[in-house]
């Protein structure tokens, strides 16, 4: 009775608690929030100054007593207290700052995290005001969000490239048959670009600039429209501001090693996939999800290396959060699932 009464006053939520971005789905409303997973802290007063988009604008531009931090690293909680405050903030944002709401929350988590890390995610959401917390592994959530027919007795492969982790899984009959998680994803690609500029041009650039370069001119496969852009940073030798022009081909070189590691994990999953399901993949192919999947040339490269068809999800950025939302919709229609 108590839970049913509470349900009248609360809107259940699905959260893609990502290393780079957090997306929130509210039952009956769809996706209502997309914010960077960044928190700005005033160290002198030990207080939160900003969360989300406003905090991300501060990355690399703060005075000494202010730090802009990402409380999640490689898809898991690096700072429990700040993560709790961030989740609390997002709950209030989507529920118009009403403080009495205690929603049920489904959170997508990497498939490779430990029980201790799962407990940290659950407890941070409970401390932030969740009434009940359910965890769903991100490859499964991504597959559900991409509308793959996961309950069929047929193999489907999902590659979810997020900010902190790359998740690869083969799914059949509603379960993950083979899955692997790798802490090489969008953030690692940004870091590779930053290192390339330091090595080749003695140019220091920040995370935000590296991400912009990746989005605007980055590619992993020769494309018909090769691009170039001006990049501004600080010269390591003179200490002065400096501008250089880079082309897509250079960024491909910078990303080679990181992309090789992702391909290696895809091959490992394929090697461990049972023969009958592997045969299915010749028809169903590989589905790409996550923000990292938007890197130009990925479908062409993965198809060339695996000799399988590679399909981009309709909206790669929202697959995981849509999957948590569909999981929410099922909670009231099927028997209550075991809490992870």
C-alpha positions in Angstrom: 0.0 0.0 0.0 2.8 2.4 1.0 4.7 1.8 -2.3 1.5 2.1 -4.3 0.7 5.4 -2.6 4.2 6.7 -3.2 3.9 5.7 -6.8 1.1 8.3 -7.3 3.5 11.1 -6.4 6.7 9.9 -8.1 7.8 9.5 -11.7 10.1 6.5 -12.2 13.4 7.3 -14.0 15.9 5.5 -16.2 19.5 6.9 -16.1 22.4 6.4 -18.4 25.0 7.5 -15.9 27.9 8.0 -18.3 31.5 9.0 -17.9 31.0 11.9 -20.3 27.2 12.6 -20.3 24.2 11.7 -18.2 20.8 11.1 -19.9 17.6 10.8 -18.0 14.4 9.1 -19.1 11.1 9.7 -17.1 8.4 7.1 -17.4 5.6 8.4 -19.6 7.6 11.4 -20.8 10.7 10.0 -22.6 14.1 11.5 -22.5 13.9 14.7 -20.5 17.6 15.6 -19.7 21.0 15.4 -21.3 23.8 17.0 -19.4 27.6 16.5 -19.2 28.7 14.4 -16.1 30.8 17.3 -14.7 30.7 19.0 -11.4 32.4 22.3 -10.4 33.6 22.4 -6.8 34.8 25.4 -4.7 37.6 23.8 -2.6 37.8 26.8 -0.2 34.2 26.4 0.9 33.8 22.7 0.0 30.6 23.5 -2.0 29.2 22.6 -5.4 29.2 25.6 -7.8 27.7 24.1 -10.9 26.7 20.8 -12.4 26.3 19.6 -16.0 26.6 22.0 -19.0 27.6 25.0 -16.9 30.3 23.0 -15.1 31.7 21.6 -18.4 32.3 25.1 -19.7 34.6 25.5 -16.7 36.9 22.5 -17.6 40.5 23.7 -17.9 39.5 27.4 -17.2 39.1 27.6 -13.4 41.1 29.5 -10.9 43.1 27.6 -8.3 40.3 27.3 -5.7 37.7 25.9 -8.2 38.0 22.5 -9.8 35.8 21.0 -12.5 35.7 17.3 -12.1 34.1 14.2 -13.6 32.9 12.0 -10.7 32.8 8.9 -12.9 35.9 7.3 -14.5 35.7 4.4 -17.0 32.0 4.1 -16.3 32.3 3.7 -12.5 32.1 6.0 -9.6 35.4 7.7 -8.7 34.0 10.1 -6.2 30.9 8.8 -4.3 29.9 12.1 -2.6 30.0 14.2 -5.8 28.2 11.5 -7.8 25.4 11.5 -5.2 25.1 15.3 -5.4 25.0 15.1 -9.2 22.2 12.4 -9.2 20.3 14.4 -6.6 20.6 17.5 -8.8 19.3 15.6 -11.9 16.4 14.1 -10.0 15.3 17.6 -8.9 15.9 19.0 -12.4 13.5 16.6 -14.1 10.9 16.8 -11.3 10.9 20.6 -11.2 12.8 20.7 -7.9 10.1 19.0 -5.9 11.9 17.5 -2.9 9.3 14.9 -1.7 9.6 12.7 -4.8 11.3 9.3 -4.3 11.3 7.6 -7.7 12.3 4.1 -8.7 15.4 4.3 -10.8 17.0 2.0 -13.4 20.7 2.7 -14.0 22.8 1.4 -16.9 26.2 0.1 -15.7 29.2 -1.4 -17.5 29.1 -5.2 -17.9 32.6 -5.5 -16.3 32.1 -3.7 -13.0 32.5 -5.5 -9.7 29.9 -6.1 -7.0 31.5 -3.4 -4.9 31.2 -0.9 -7.8 27.6 -1.9 -8.3 26.9 -1.3 -4.7 28.5 2.2 -4.9 26.2 3.1 -7.9 23.1 1.8 -6.0 23.9 3.5 -2.8 24.7 6.8 -4.5 21.2 6.7 -6.1 19.5 5.7 -2.8 21.3 8.5 -0.9 20.1 10.9 -3.6 16.5 10.0 -2.9 15.7 6.9 -5.0 13.0 4.6 -3.5 14.3 1.5 -5.3 17.3 1.1 -7.6 17.7 -1.5 -10.3 20.9 -2.0 -12.4 20.9 -3.1 -16.0 24.1 -3.9 -17.9 24.8 -1.3 -20.6 25.2 -3.7 -23.6 21.7 -5.1 -22.8 20.2 -1.6 -22.3 21.8 -0.5 -25.6 20.4 -3.5 -27.4 17.0 -2.9 -26.0 17.2 0.8 -26.9 18.4 0.0 -30.4 15.2 -2.2 -30.7 17.1 -5.4 -31.4 14.8 -8.5 -31.1 16.9 -9.7 -28.2 14.4 -12.4 -27.1 14.7 -14.3 -30.3 16.8 -17.5 -30.4 19.2 -15.7 -32.7 22.5 -14.0 -32.2 22.8 -10.2 -32.2 26.0 -8.3 -31.5 26.1 -4.8 -29.9 29.2 -2.5 -29.7 28.5 0.4 -27.4 31.3 3.0 -27.4 30.7 5.5 -24.6 32.8 8.1 -22.9 34.7 5.8 -20.5 34.1 2.2 -21.6 33.5 0.2 -24.8 31.0 -2.6 -24.3 30.8 -5.6 -26.7 28.3 -8.3 -26.3 26.5 -11.1 -28.2 22.9 -11.4 -27.1 20.4 -14.2 -27.7 17.1 -15.3 -25.9 17.1 -12.2 -23.7 20.6 -12.7 -22.2 24.2 -11.9 -22.9 26.0 -15.0 -24.2 29.5 -13.4 -24.4 30.4 -9.9 -23.2 33.5 -7.9 -22.6 34.2 -4.4 -21.3 37.2 -2.2 -22.2 38.2 1.1 -20.6 39.1 2.5 -24.0 36.4 4.8 -25.4 35.7 8.4 -26.2 37.8 9.9 -23.4 40.8 7.7 -24.4 40.4 9.0 -28.0 40.5 12.6 -26.7 43.6 11.8 -24.7 45.3 10.2 -27.8 44.6 13.4 -29.7 46.1 15.5 -26.9 49.2 13.4 -26.8 49.6 13.5 -30.6 49.6 17.4 -30.5 52.2 17.3 -27.7 54.5 14.9 -29.5 54.3 16.3 -33.0 53.7 20.0 -32.6 54.8 20.7 -28.9 51.3 22.1 -28.6 49.3 21.8 -25.4 45.5 21.5 -25.9 42.7 20.8 -23.4 40.0 18.1 -23.3 37.4 20.3 -24.8 39.6 21.2 -27.8 40.6 17.6 -28.3 36.9 16.5 -28.3 36.1 19.2 -30.9 38.9 18.1 -33.1 37.7 14.5 -32.9 34.1 15.5 -33.8 35.0 17.9 -36.6 37.8 16.2 -38.4 38.3 12.9 -36.8 38.0 9.7 -38.8 39.3 6.1 -38.7 38.9 5.3 -42.4 39.7 7.3 -45.5 36.6 9.3 -46.3 35.5 11.0 -49.6 35.5 14.4 -47.9 38.7 14.7 -46.0 38.6 17.7 -43.6 40.9 20.1 -41.9 40.7 22.7 -39.1 42.7 25.3 -37.2 43.6 24.2 -33.6 44.7 26.7 -30.9 46.7 25.8 -27.9 49.9 26.8 -26.0 53.4 26.2 -27.4 55.4 24.1 -24.9 58.6 25.7 -25.9 57.8 29.4 -26.0 54.8 29.3 -23.7 52.8 31.5 -26.1 49.5 30.8 -27.8 49.8 29.1 -31.1 47.6 28.0 -34.0 48.2 25.0 -36.3 46.1 23.4 -39.1 45.5 19.7 -39.0 43.8 17.3 -41.4 41.7 14.1 -41.0 44.6 11.9 -42.0 46.7 13.1 -39.0 43.9 12.4 -36.6 43.5 8.9 -38.0 47.2 8.3 -37.1 46.6 9.7 -33.6 43.6 7.3 -33.0 45.2 4.2 -34.6 46.3 2.5 -31.3 43.0 3.1 -29.4 40.9 1.8 -32.3 43.1 -1.2 -32.6 42.4 -2.1 -28.9 38.6 -1.8 -29.5 38.9 -4.0 -32.6 40.8 -6.6 -30.6 38.0 -6.9 -28.1 35.5 -7.3 -30.8 37.6 -10.1 -32.3 37.8 -11.8 -28.8 34.1 -11.7 -28.4 33.6 -13.2 -31.9 36.1 -15.9 -31.2 34.2 -16.9 -28.0 30.8 -16.8 -29.6 29.2 -20.3 -30.1 29.2 -21.4 -33.7 25.5 -21.3 -34.3 25.3 -17.7 -33.0 28.4 -16.7 -35.0 26.6 -17.9 -38.1 23.6 -15.7 -37.3 25.9 -12.7 -37.1 26.7 -13.0 -40.8 23.1 -12.0 -41.3 22.4 -9.7 -38.3 25.8 -8.1 -38.3 27.2 -5.7 -35.7 25.1 -2.8 -34.3 27.0 0.3 -33.1 25.7 2.5 -30.3 27.1 5.2 -28.0 28.5 8.6 -28.7 31.9 7.1 -29.8 30.1 5.3 -32.6 29.6 8.6 -34.4 33.3 8.8 -35.2 33.5 8.9 -39.0 34.5 5.7 -40.7 33.9 3.3 -37.9 31.2 1.2 -39.7 33.5 0.9 -42.8 36.6 0.0 -40.7 34.8 -2.6 -38.5 33.1 -4.2 -41.5 36.4 -4.5 -43.3 38.2 -6.0 -40.3 35.4 -8.4 -39.3 33.9 -9.2 -42.7 30.5 -8.6 -41.1 27.8 -6.1 -41.9 28.0 -3.1 -39.5 24.8 -1.0 -38.8 24.6 2.2 -36.9 21.8 2.4 -34.4 19.1 5.0 -35.3 20.3 7.4 -32.5 23.5 5.9 -31.0 23.6 8.6 -28.2 20.3 7.6 -26.6 20.3 3.8 -26.9 21.3 3.0 -23.3 18.9 5.5 -21.7 16.0 4.3 -24.0 16.9 0.8 -22.9 16.6 1.7 -19.2 13.3 3.4 -20.0 11.9 0.3 -21.7 13.1 -1.8 -18.8 11.1 0.6 -16.5 8.0 0.1 -18.6 8.3 -3.6 -18.1 8.7 -3.5 -14.3 5.0 -3.2 -13.8 4.1 -5.8 -16.4 6.3 -8.7 -15.5 7.3 -10.3 -12.3 9.6 -8.1 -10.2 13.2 -8.8 -11.4 15.9 -9.8 -9.0 17.8 -6.8 -7.7 21.4 -6.9 -8.9 
